[in-house]
Amino acid sequence: MSELSKRTTVYFDSFVYEALRTKAEYAHLSISELVDEAVRLLLSEYREDLSAFLEREKEPEINYEALLNDLKTHCKICQ
């Protein structure tokens, strides 16, 4: 197990806990390692989402009708 710097208590539904326990046993990892990996993946996805949002933040806003017209003009939806 890697060196961790913080510790916390997490409560799981019994079904989720049993699934984690089984997966940990199968993967020869601890439940803590599995949870750490899952949280890191989630945070990575969040970082990607936030990055995409920040890139598009400065784009001009358009109303719904203009969006529909643009999609129809570029053949993205049928008329």
ChimeraX attribute file (.defattr): number of C-alpha atoms within 10 A of each C-alpha:
attribute: neighborCount
match mode: 1-to-1
recipient: residues
	/A:1	7
	/A:2	5
	/A:3	5
	/A:4	9
	/A:5	5
	/A:6	5
	/A:7	7
	/A:8	4
	/A:9	5
	/A:10	7
	/A:11	7
	/A:12	10
	/A:13	8
	/A:14	9
	/A:15	9
	/A:16	11
	/A:17	13
	/A:18	12
	/A:19	13
	/A:20	18
	/A:21	16
	/A:22	13
	/A:23	15
	/A:24	17
	/A:25	12
	/A:26	9
	/A:27	10
	/A:28	10
	/A:29	13
	/A:30	15
	/A:31	17
	/A:32	15
	/A:33	15
	/A:34	16
	/A:35	14
	/A:36	13
	/A:37	12
	/A:38	12
	/A:39	12
	/A:40	12
	/A:41	12
	/A:42	12
	/A:43	12
	/A:44	12
	/A:45	12
	/A:46	12
	/A:47	12
	/A:48	12
	/A:49	12
	/A:50	12
	/A:51	12
	/A:52	11
	/A:53	11
	/A:54	11
	/A:55	10
	/A:56	10
	/A:57	10
	/A:58	8
	/A:59	8
	/A:60	6
	/A:61	9
	/A:62	8
	/A:63	7
	/A:64	9
	/A:65	9
	/A:66	11
	/A:67	12
	/A:68	13
	/A:69	14
	/A:70	13
	/A:71	14
	/A:72	13
	/A:73	12
	/A:74	9
	/A:75	10
	/A:76	11
	/A:77	11
	/A:78	8
	/A:79	9
